[in-house]
Amino acid sequence: MKQPGRLQSAKSWLPTYKGKNILQGYRKQYGVDLLCAIRELEILGIALNPEYIKAVKQSVEGGLLARKRKKIEKQEELEVYGVDYDEYFSFIAGHTEGGASYGVPWES
């Protein structure tokens, strides 16, 4: 569902919400990430605690930094060992035009 549809739907959903955390409930109900849920709840006029919003944003940024750091570590490992692998393949022979990996799976 796109944003205009979610916002329209949320107008009738919000009064029926009985949970404790409106942000998590909205995120789960509409399948959006936390930052999107914050923006859309603000558009709908729902007041959220500014300290909580700040903590959520820091947490999301921390997760992004951790993923970037992990990707850099993997690249460095590839440069050292010269072998490409991931959680699905013990050896990646190459990639399709669409970017999908192919090679020797771990379970073979």
N, CA, C and O atoms as a printed pandas DataFrame, in Angstrom:
     atom_number atom_name residue_name chain_id  residue_number  x_coord  y_coord  z_coord
0              1         N          MET        A               1    0.846   -1.165    0.000
1              2        CA          MET        A               1    0.000    0.000    0.000
2              3         C          MET        A               1    0.898    1.237    0.000
3              4         O          MET        A               1    1.880    1.306    0.739
4              5         N          LYS        A               2    0.553    2.194   -0.826
5              6        CA          LYS        A               2    1.342    3.419   -0.908
6              7         C          LYS        A               2    0.919    4.391    0.182
7              8         O          LYS        A               2   -0.118    4.217    0.822
8              9         N          GLN        A               3    1.743    5.419    0.382
9             10        CA          GLN        A               3    1.516    6.338    1.494
10            11         C          GLN        A               3    0.108    6.939    1.543
11            12         O          GLN        A               3   -0.506    6.916    2.610
12            13         N          PRO        A               4   -0.434    7.474    0.445
13            14        CA          PRO        A               4   -1.785    8.047    0.548
14            15         C          PRO        A               4   -2.825    7.026    1.021
15            16         O          PRO        A               4   -3.723    7.366    1.792
16            17         N          GLY        A               5   -2.707    5.809    0.571
17            18        CA          GLY        A               5   -3.622    4.755    0.992
18            19         C          GLY        A               5   -3.450    4.413    2.467
19            20         O          GLY        A               5   -4.429    4.216    3.188
20            21         N          ARG        A               6   -2.184    4.346    2.911
21            22        CA          ARG        A               6   -1.924    4.060    4.324
22            23         C          ARG        A               6   -2.488    5.159    5.214
23            24         O          ARG        A               6   -3.108    4.883    6.241
24            25         N          LEU        A               7   -2.267    6.410    4.810
25            26        CA          LEU        A               7   -2.749    7.528    5.616
26            27         C          LEU        A               7   -4.272    7.511    5.710
27            28         O          LEU        A               7   -4.838    7.763    6.773
28            29         N          GLN        A               8   -4.924    7.215    4.601
29            30        CA          GLN        A               8   -6.391    7.150    4.598
30            31         C          GLN        A               8   -6.871    6.005    5.489
31            32         O          GLN        A               8   -7.797    6.173    6.282
32            33         N          SER        A               9   -6.243    4.856    5.355
33            34        CA          SER        A               9   -6.620    3.697    6.148
34            35         C          SER        A               9   -6.345    3.927    7.636
35            36         O          SER        A               9   -7.127    3.516    8.494
36            37         N          ALA        A              10   -5.230    4.585    7.926
37            38        CA          ALA        A              10   -4.838    4.795    9.322
38            39         C          ALA        A              10   -5.823    5.683   10.073
39            40         O          ALA        A              10   -5.941    5.580   11.294
40            41         N          LYS        A              11   -6.526    6.546    9.363
41            42        CA          LYS        A              11   -7.508    7.408   10.022
42            43         C          LYS        A              11   -8.592    6.581   10.710
43            44         O          LYS        A              11   -9.090    6.961   11.769
44            45         N          SER        A              12   -8.951    5.462   10.110
45            46        CA          SER        A              12   -9.956    4.608   10.753
46            47         C          SER        A              12   -9.310    3.567   11.665
47            48         O          SER        A              12   -9.952    3.078   12.595
48            49         N          TRP        A              13   -8.040    3.222   11.406
49            50        CA          TRP        A              13   -7.351    2.227   12.225
50            51         C          TRP        A              13   -6.923    2.795   13.578
51            52         O          TRP        A              13   -7.035    2.112   14.596
52            53         N          LEU        A              14   -6.437    4.027   13.601
53            54        CA          LEU        A              14   -5.909    4.613   14.832
54            55         C          LEU        A              14   -6.885    4.590   16.007
55            56         O          LEU        A              14   -6.481    4.216   17.108
56            57         N          PRO        A              15   -8.146    4.971   15.828
57            58        CA          PRO        A              15   -9.063    4.937   16.981
58            59         C          PRO        A              15   -9.317    3.534   17.542
59            60         O          PRO        A              15   -9.735    3.389   18.690
60            61         N          THR        A              16   -9.063    2.508   16.732
61            62        CA          THR        A              16   -9.311    1.141   17.191
62            63         C          THR        A              16   -8.061    0.496   17.792
63            64         O          THR        A              16   -8.143   -0.601   18.343
64            65         N          TYR        A              17   -6.897    1.166   17.695
65            66        CA          TYR        A              17   -5.641    0.586   18.201
66            67         C          TYR        A              17   -5.666    0.532   19.718
67            68         O          TYR        A              17   -5.927    1.540   20.375
68            69         N          LYS        A              18   -5.394   -0.645   20.277
69            70        CA          LYS        A              18   -5.446   -0.833   21.721
70            71         C          LYS        A              18   -4.089   -1.181   22.329
71            72         O          LYS        A              18   -4.001   -1.461   23.524
72            73         N          GLY        A              19   -3.037   -1.167   21.521
73            74        CA          GLY        A              19   -1.705   -1.515   22.019
74            75         C          GLY        A              19   -1.063   -0.396   22.824
75            76         O          GLY        A              19   -1.642    0.676   22.996
76            77         N          LYS        A              20    0.135   -0.661   23.311
77            78        CA          LYS        A              20    0.851    0.302   24.144
78            79         C          LYS        A              20    1.772    1.210   23.339
79            80         O          LYS        A              20    1.993    2.356   23.728
80            81         N          ASN        A              21    2.314    0.723   22.228
81            82        CA          ASN        A              21    3.291    1.486   21.458
82            83         C          ASN        A              21    2.732    1.737   20.059
83            84         O          ASN        A              21    2.785    0.862   19.195
84            85         N          ILE        A              22    2.200    2.928   19.847
85            86        CA          ILE        A              22    1.552    3.267   18.574
86            87         C          ILE        A              22    2.534    3.200   17.403
87            88         O          ILE        A              22    2.155    2.821   16.295
88            89         N          LEU        A              23    3.794    3.566   17.648
89            90        CA          LEU        A              23    4.795    3.536   16.581
90            91         C          LEU        A              23    5.031    2.101   16.101
91            92         O          LEU        A              23    5.018    1.840   14.898
92            93         N          GLN        A              24    5.243    1.179   17.028
93            94        CA          GLN        A              24    5.457   -0.219   16.656
94            95         C          GLN        A              24    4.195   -0.824   16.043
95            96         O          GLN        A              24    4.272   -1.613   15.101
96            97         N          GLY        A              25    3.053   -0.457   16.574
97            98        CA          GLY        A              25    1.800   -0.958   16.025
98            99         C          GLY        A              25    1.583   -0.506   14.588
99           100         O          GLY        A              25    1.177   -1.300   13.739
100          101         N          TYR        A              26    1.853    0.773   14.311
101          102        CA          TYR        A              26    1.697    1.315   12.958
102          103         C          TYR        A              26    2.684    0.630   12.014
103          104         O          TYR        A              26    2.328    0.242   10.901
104          105         N          ARG        A              27    3.920    0.488   12.470
105          106        CA          ARG        A              27    4.954   -0.151   11.650
106          107         C          ARG        A              27    4.530   -1.560   11.266
107          108         O          ARG        A              27    4.662   -1.967   10.112
108          109         N          LYS        A              28    4.023   -2.295   12.237
109          110        CA          LYS        A              28    3.625   -3.677   11.983
110          111         C          LYS        A              28    2.355   -3.754   11.129
111          112         O          LYS        A              28    2.271   -4.582   10.222
112          113         N          GLN        A              29    1.382   -2.907   11.410
113          114        CA          GLN        A              29    0.105   -2.917   10.681
114          115         C          GLN        A              29    0.304   -2.627    9.194
115          116         O          GLN        A              29   -0.318   -3.264    8.344
116          117         N          TYR        A              30    1.182   -1.655    8.881
117          118        CA          TYR        A              30    1.320   -1.214    7.490
118          119         C          TYR        A              30    2.619   -1.664    6.821
119          120         O          TYR        A              30    2.861   -1.328    5.662
120          121         N          GLY        A              31    3.446   -2.409    7.525
121          122        CA          GLY        A              31    4.649   -2.973    6.922
122          123         C          GLY        A              31    5.650   -1.936    6.475
123          124         O          GLY        A              31    6.247   -2.063    5.406
124          125         N          VAL        A              32    5.839   -0.905    7.290
125          126        CA          VAL        A              32    6.811    0.147    6.961
126          127         C          VAL        A              32    7.923    0.122    8.000
127          128         O          VAL        A              32    7.782   -0.490    9.059
128          129         N          ASP        A              33    9.036    0.796    7.688
129          130        CA          ASP        A              33   10.105    0.868    8.673
130          131         C          ASP        A              33    9.780    1.939    9.712
131          132         O          ASP        A              33    8.814    2.689    9.566
132          133         N          LEU        A              34   10.590    1.998   10.748
133          134        CA          LEU        A              34   10.306    2.905   11.863
134          135         C          LEU        A              34   10.330    4.375   11.446
135          136         O          LEU        A              34    9.489    5.158   11.888
136          137         N          LEU        A              35   11.287    4.753   10.600
137          138        CA          LEU        A              35   11.375    6.155   10.189
138          139         C          LEU        A              35   10.153    6.569    9.377
139          140         O          LEU        A              35    9.651    7.682    9.533
140          141         N          CYS        A              36    9.679    5.692    8.525
141          142        CA          CYS        A              36    8.467    5.963    7.744
142          143         C          CYS        A              36    7.262    6.065    8.676
143          144         O          CYS        A              36    6.412    6.938    8.505
144          145         N          ALA        A              37    7.194    5.180    9.650
145          146        CA          ALA        A              37    6.082    5.209   10.604
146          147         C          ALA        A              37    6.082    6.516   11.388
147          148         O          ALA        A              37    5.020    7.089   11.633
148          149         N          ILE        A              38    7.252    6.991   11.781
149          150        CA          ILE        A              38    7.349    8.269   12.500
150          151         C          ILE        A              38    6.812    9.399   11.637
151          152         O          ILE        A              38    5.989   10.196   12.088
152          153         N          ARG        A              39    7.283    9.466   10.389
153          154        CA          ARG        A              39    6.843   10.540    9.478
154          155         C          ARG        A              39    5.332   10.507    9.283
155          156         O          ARG        A              39    4.668   11.541    9.353
156          157         N          GLU        A              40    4.796    9.323    9.040
157          158        CA          GLU        A              40    3.368    9.228    8.742
158          159         C          GLU        A              40    2.505    9.493    9.974
159          160         O          GLU        A              40    1.433   10.086    9.854
160          161         N          LEU        A              41    2.946    9.071   11.135
161          162        CA          LEU        A              41    2.188    9.382   12.344
162          163         C          LEU        A              41    2.200   10.886   12.625
163          164         O          LEU        A              41    1.211   11.443   13.102
164          165         N          GLU        A              42    3.323   11.534   12.328
165          166        CA          GLU        A              42    3.382   12.992   12.491
166          167         C          GLU        A              42    2.431   13.679   11.507
167          168         O          GLU        A              42    1.770   14.656   11.861
168          169         N          ILE        A              43    2.361   13.172   10.283
169          170        CA          ILE        A              43    1.433   13.716    9.289
170          171         C          ILE        A              43   -0.003   13.570    9.795
171          172         O          ILE        A              43   -0.835   14.454    9.590
172          173         N          LEU        A              44   -0.283   12.455   10.454
173          174        CA          LEU        A              44   -1.629   12.200   10.969
174          175         C          LEU        A              44   -1.930   12.977   12.255
175          176         O          LEU        A              44   -3.045   12.921   12.774
176          177         N          GLY        A              45   -0.932   13.699   12.761
177          178        CA          GLY        A              45   -1.149   14.530   13.940
178          179         C          GLY        A              45   -0.967   13.806   15.259
179          180         O          GLY        A              45   -1.411   14.297   16.297
180          181         N          ILE        A              46   -0.325   12.652   15.241
181          182        CA          ILE        A              46   -0.075   11.902   16.470
182          183         C          ILE        A              46    1.200   12.454   17.109
183          184         O          ILE        A              46    2.251   12.495   16.468
184          185         N          ALA        A              47    1.109   12.872   18.356
185          186        CA          ALA        A              47    2.258   13.411   19.078
186          187         C          ALA        A              47    3.090   12.253   19.637
187          188         O          ALA        A              47    2.583   11.406   20.372
188          189         N          LEU        A              48    4.362   12.235   19.276
189          190        CA          LEU        A              48    5.277   11.228   19.779
190          191         C          LEU        A              48    6.328   11.912   20.643
191          192         O          LEU        A              48    6.667   13.072   20.411
192          193         N          ASN        A              49    6.840   11.203   21.629
193          194        CA          ASN        A              49    7.863   11.740   22.519
194          195         C          ASN        A              49    9.136   12.039   21.715
195          196         O          ASN        A              49    9.693   11.130   21.100
196          197         N          PRO        A              50    9.611   13.302   21.705
197          198        CA          PRO        A              50   10.804   13.649   20.934
198          199         C          PRO        A              50   12.045   12.860   21.344
199          200         O          PRO        A              50   12.884   12.548   20.499
200          201         N          GLU        A              51   12.171   12.535   22.628
201          202        CA          GLU        A              51   13.325   11.752   23.076
202          203         C          GLU        A              51   13.260   10.324   22.522
203          204         O          GLU        A              51   14.284    9.744   22.163
204          205         N          TYR        A              52   12.052    9.768   22.457
205          206        CA          TYR        A              52   11.874    8.431   21.910
206          207         C          TYR        A              52   12.203    8.428   20.416
207          208         O          TYR        A              52   12.860    7.512   19.920
208          209         N          ILE        A              53   11.746    9.450   19.712
209          210        CA          ILE        A              53   12.045    9.563   18.276
210          211         C          ILE        A              53   13.545    9.650   18.058
211          212         O          ILE        A              53   14.084    9.004   17.160
212          213         N          LYS        A              54   14.222   10.449   18.878
213          214        CA          LYS        A              54   15.673   10.598   18.760
214          215         C          LYS        A              54   16.370    9.257   18.997
215          216         O          LYS        A              54   17.300    8.903   18.273
216          217         N          ALA        A              55   15.920    8.514   20.010
217          218        CA          ALA        A              55   16.514    7.212   20.308
218          219         C          ALA        A              55   16.285    6.225   19.165
219          220         O          ALA        A              55   17.184    5.457   18.822
220          221         N          VAL        A              56   15.099    6.237   18.577
221          222        CA          VAL        A              56   14.801    5.339   17.451
222          223         C          VAL        A              56   15.703    5.675   16.267
223          224         O          VAL        A              56   16.257    4.775   15.634
224          225         N          LYS        A              57   15.853    6.958   15.966
225          226        CA          LYS        A              57   16.699    7.367   14.838
226          227         C          LYS        A              57   18.146    6.969   15.073
227          228         O          LYS        A              57   18.818    6.522   14.143
228          229         N          GLN        A              58   18.641    7.121   16.296
229          230        CA          GLN        A              58   20.015    6.712   16.606
230          231         C          GLN        A              58   20.174    5.205   16.460
231          232         O          GLN        A              58   21.201    4.731   15.974
232          233         N          SER        A              59   19.172    4.458   16.874
233          234        CA          SER        A              59   19.216    3.007   16.756
234          235         C          SER        A              59   19.252    2.573   15.293
235          236         O          SER        A              59   20.019    1.686   14.917
236          237         N          VAL        A              60   18.422    3.202   14.480
237          238        CA          VAL        A              60   18.388    2.883   13.046
238          239         C          VAL        A              60   19.724    3.221   12.404
239          240         O          VAL        A              60   20.255    2.436   11.618
240          241         N          GLU        A              61   20.273    4.392   12.736
241          242        CA          GLU        A              61   21.571    4.790   12.187
242          243         C          GLU        A              61   22.664    3.824   12.634
243          244         O          GLU        A              61   23.551    3.482   11.852
244          245         N          GLY        A              62   22.601    3.383   13.895
245          246        CA          GLY        A              62   23.585    2.426   14.396
246          247         C          GLY        A              62   23.529    1.120   13.625
247          248         O          GLY        A              62   24.567    0.527   13.330
248          249         N          GLY        A              63   22.324    0.669   13.295
249          250        CA          GLY        A              63   22.180   -0.546   12.500
250          251         C          GLY        A              63   22.744   -0.383   11.105
251          252         O          GLY        A              63   23.363   -1.301   10.567
252          253         N          LEU        A              64   22.528    0.792   10.514
253          254        CA          LEU        A              64   23.075    1.054    9.184
254          255         C          LEU        A              64   24.597    1.065    9.217
255          256         O          LEU        A              64   25.253    0.514    8.333
256          257         N          LEU        A              65   25.150    1.699   10.245
257          258        CA          LEU        A              65   26.608    1.737   10.369
258          259         C          LEU        A              65   27.178    0.338   10.571
259          260         O          LEU        A              65   28.227    0.007   10.017
260          261         N          ALA        A              66   26.495   -0.481   11.359
261          262        CA          ALA        A              66   26.967   -1.851   11.595
262          263         C          ALA        A              66   26.962   -2.654   10.291
263          264         O          ALA        A              66   27.898   -3.408   10.025
264          265         N          ARG        A              67   25.910   -2.494    9.477
265          266        CA          ARG        A              67   25.861   -3.206    8.192
266          267         C          ARG        A              67   26.970   -2.730    7.252
267          268         O          ARG        A              67   27.588   -3.536    6.557
268          269         N          LYS        A              68   27.218   -1.425    7.234
269          270        CA          LYS        A              68   28.294   -0.901    6.384
270          271         C          LYS        A              68   29.651   -1.449    6.842
271          272         O          LYS        A              68   30.486   -1.840    6.026
272          273         N          ARG        A              69   29.851   -1.468    8.166
273          274        CA          ARG        A              69   31.107   -1.971    8.714
274          275         C          ARG        A              69   31.290   -3.438    8.348
275          276         O          ARG        A              69   32.391   -3.853    7.987
276          277         N          LYS        A              70   30.215   -4.231    8.439
277          278        CA          LYS        A              70   30.289   -5.653    8.096
278          279         C          LYS        A              70   30.622   -5.834    6.615
279          280         O          LYS        A              70   31.406   -6.711    6.252
280          281         N          LYS        A              71   30.026   -5.005    5.771
281          282        CA          LYS        A              71   30.295   -5.093    4.334
282          283         C          LYS        A              71   31.756   -4.761    4.042
283          284         O          LYS        A              71   32.390   -5.420    3.218
284          285         N          ILE        A              72   32.286   -3.752    4.706
285          286        CA          ILE        A              72   33.689   -3.378    4.511
286          287         C          ILE        A              72   34.603   -4.505    4.974
287          288         O          ILE        A              72   35.587   -4.822    4.306
288          289         N          GLU        A              73   34.279   -5.115    6.122
289          290        CA          GLU        A              73   35.083   -6.230    6.617
290          291         C          GLU        A              73   35.076   -7.391    5.632
291          292         O          GLU        A              73   36.106   -8.031    5.421
292          293         N          LYS        A              74   33.933   -7.665    5.032
293          294        CA          LYS        A              74   33.848   -8.757    4.058
294          295         C          LYS        A              74   34.703   -8.435    2.836
295          296         O          LYS        A              74   35.401   -9.303    2.312
296          297         N          GLN        A              75   34.644   -7.188    2.386
297          298        CA          GLN        A              75   35.457   -6.788    1.227
298          299         C          GLN        A              75   36.946   -6.948    1.541
299          300         O          GLN        A              75   37.714   -7.425    0.707
300          301         N          GLU        A              76   37.348   -6.545    2.752
301          302        CA          GLU        A              76   38.750   -6.691    3.139
302          303         C          GLU        A              76   39.155   -8.157    3.182
303          304         O          GLU        A              76   40.257   -8.513    2.766
304          305         N          GLU        A              77   38.262   -9.009    3.685
305          306        CA          GLU        A              77   38.529  -10.446    3.739
306          307         C          GLU        A              77   38.686  -11.014    2.330
307          308         O          GLU        A              77   39.548  -11.859    2.087
308          309         N          LEU        A              78   37.851  -10.547    1.409
309          310        CA          LEU        A              78   37.958  -11.003    0.020
310          311         C          LEU        A              78   39.297  -10.603   -0.584
311          312         O          LEU        A              78   39.906  -11.374   -1.326
312          313         N          GLU        A              79   39.749   -9.400   -0.265
313          314        CA          GLU        A              79   41.029   -8.938   -0.804
314          315         C          GLU        A              79   42.181   -9.776   -0.264
315          316         O          GLU        A              79   43.143  -10.047   -0.983
316          317         N          VAL        A              80   42.089  -10.189    1.001
317          318        CA          VAL        A              80   43.151  -10.970    1.621
318          319         C          VAL        A              80   43.164  -12.397    1.082
319          320         O          VAL        A              80   44.214  -12.907    0.693
320          321         N          TYR        A              81   41.987  -13.046    1.058
321          322        CA          TYR        A              81   41.923  -14.449    0.668
322          323         C          TYR        A              81   41.619  -14.676   -0.802
323          324         O          TYR        A              81   41.937  -15.740   -1.332
324          325         N          GLY        A              82   41.025  -13.724   -1.465
325          326        CA          GLY        A              82   40.724  -13.832   -2.880
326          327         C          GLY        A              82   39.609  -14.802   -3.221
327          328         O          GLY        A              82   39.451  -15.167   -4.386
328          329         N          VAL        A              83   38.831  -15.229   -2.234
329          330        CA          VAL        A              83   37.732  -16.157   -2.465
330          331         C          VAL        A              83   36.441  -15.464   -2.065
331          332         O          VAL        A              83   36.353  -14.860   -0.996
332          333         N          ASP        A              84   35.456  -15.555   -2.919
333          334        CA          ASP        A              84   34.165  -14.925   -2.652
334          335         C          ASP        A              84   33.181  -15.972   -2.159
335          336         O          ASP        A              84   33.023  -17.017   -2.790
336          337         N          TYR        A              85   32.512  -15.705   -1.031
337          338        CA          TYR        A              85   31.497  -16.602   -0.485
338          339         C          TYR        A              85   30.497  -15.775    0.308
339          340         O          TYR        A              85   30.741  -14.613    0.632
340          341         N          ASP        A              86   29.366  -16.399    0.614
341          342        CA          ASP        A              86   28.360  -15.759    1.457
342          343         C          ASP        A              86   27.636  -16.843    2.243
343          344         O          ASP        A              86   28.109  -17.976    2.321
344          345         N          GLU        A              87   26.480  -16.498    2.831
345          346        CA          GLU        A              87   25.777  -17.479    3.656
346          347         C          GLU        A              87   25.158  -18.613    2.847
347          348         O          GLU        A              87   24.805  -19.646    3.417
348          349         N          TYR        A              88   25.018  -18.446    1.529
349          350        CA          TYR        A              88   24.407  -19.476    0.686
350          351         C          TYR        A              88   25.436  -20.309   -0.074
351          352         O          TYR        A              88   25.227  -21.503   -0.284
352          353         N          PHE        A              89   26.544  -19.695   -0.488
353          354        CA          PHE        A              89   27.525  -20.368   -1.331
354          355         C          PHE        A              89   28.890  -20.419   -0.651
355          356         O          PHE        A              89   29.361  -19.419   -0.110
356          357         N          SER        A              90   29.527  -21.609   -0.684
357          358        CA          SER        A              90   30.884  -21.733   -0.154
358          359         C          SER        A              90   31.899  -21.179   -1.155
359          360         O          SER        A              90   33.013  -20.820   -0.774
360          361         N          PHE        A              91   31.525  -21.111   -2.403
361          362        CA          PHE        A              91   32.351  -20.477   -3.434
362          363         C          PHE        A              91   31.414  -19.847   -4.455
363          364         O          PHE        A              91   30.552  -20.525   -5.014
364          365         N          ILE        A              92   31.580  -18.566   -4.694
365          366        CA          ILE        A              92   30.757  -17.873   -5.681
366          367         C          ILE        A              92   31.562  -17.774   -6.969
367          368         O          ILE        A              92   32.604  -17.122   -7.029
368          369         N          ALA        A              93   31.046  -18.441   -7.994
369          370        CA          ALA        A              93   31.734  -18.461   -9.277
370          371         C          ALA        A              93   31.494  -17.179  -10.070
371          372         O          ALA        A              93   32.331  -16.777  -10.878
372          373         N          GLY        A              94   30.355  -16.543   -9.838
373          374        CA          GLY        A              94   30.051  -15.316  -10.569
374          375         C          GLY        A              94   28.675  -14.798  -10.192
375          376         O          GLY        A              94   28.044  -15.257   -9.240
376          377         N          HIS        A              95   28.235  -13.824  -10.976
377          378        CA          HIS        A              95   26.937  -13.201  -10.732
378          379         C          HIS        A              95   26.192  -13.070  -12.060
379          380         O          HIS        A              95   26.803  -12.843  -13.104
380          381         N          THR        A              96   24.869  -13.214  -12.009
381          382        CA          THR        A              96   24.051  -13.032  -13.204
382          383         C          THR        A              96   23.961  -11.549  -13.517
383          384         O          THR        A              96   24.416  -10.719  -12.730
384          385         N          GLU        A              97   23.372  -11.206  -14.668
385          386        CA          GLU        A              97   23.207   -9.807  -15.031
386          387         C          GLU        A              97   22.349   -9.064  -14.012
387          388         O          GLU        A              97   22.523   -7.863  -13.803
388          389         N          GLY        A              98   21.437   -9.772  -13.391
389          390        CA          GLY        A              98   20.577   -9.177  -12.371
390          391         C          GLY        A              98   21.243   -9.060  -11.008
391          392         O          GLY        A              98   20.666   -8.471  -10.094
392          393         N          GLY        A              99   22.448   -9.608  -10.851
393          394        CA          GLY        A              99   23.171   -9.497   -9.593
394          395         C          GLY        A              99   23.076  -10.709   -8.691
395          396         O          GLY        A              99   23.679  -10.716   -7.618
396          397         N          ALA        A             100   22.336  -11.742   -9.093
397          398        CA          ALA        A             100   22.217  -12.942   -8.269
398          399         C          ALA        A             100   23.503  -13.761   -8.350
399          400         O          ALA        A             100   24.092  -13.899   -9.423
400          401         N          SER        A             101   23.930  -14.295   -7.223
401          402        CA          SER        A             101   25.150  -15.098   -7.164
402          403         C          SER        A             101   24.876  -16.522   -7.633
403          404         O          SER        A             101   23.759  -17.025   -7.506
404          405         N          TYR        A             102   25.907  -17.167   -8.177
405          406        CA          TYR        A             102   25.821  -18.603   -8.473
406          407         C          TYR        A             102   27.176  -19.217   -8.178
407          408         O          TYR        A             102   28.214  -18.571   -8.316
408          409         N          GLY        A             103   27.145  -20.485   -7.769
409          410        CA          GLY        A             103   28.395  -21.154   -7.431
410          411         C          GLY        A             103   28.116  -22.448   -6.697
411          412         O          GLY        A             103   27.114  -23.115   -6.954
412          413         N          VAL        A             104   29.012  -22.805   -5.773
413          414        CA          VAL        A             104   28.922  -24.051   -5.024
414          415         C          VAL        A             104   28.211  -23.763   -3.706
415          416         O          VAL        A             104   28.726  -22.999   -2.890
416          417         N          PRO        A             105   27.024  -24.367   -3.478
417          418        CA          PRO        A             105   26.320  -24.124   -2.216
418          419         C          PRO        A             105   27.024  -24.811   -1.034
419          420         O          PRO        A             105   27.766  -25.775   -1.223
420          421         N          TRP        A             106   26.793  -24.323    0.146
421          422        CA          TRP        A             106   27.389  -24.893    1.358
422          423         C          TRP        A             106   26.943  -26.333    1.564
423          424         O          TRP        A             106   27.722  -27.135    2.079
424          425         N          GLU        A             107   25.739  -26.686    1.189
425          426        CA          GLU        A             107   25.182  -28.008    1.491
426          427         C          GLU        A             107   25.528  -29.088    0.468
427          428         O          GLU        A             107   24.993  -30.192    0.568
428          429         N          SER        A             108   26.386  -28.826   -0.499
429          430        CA          SER        A             108   26.639  -29.859   -1.507
430          431         C          SER        A             108   27.764  -30.773   -1.110
431          432         O          SER        A             108   28.101  -31.696   -1.852
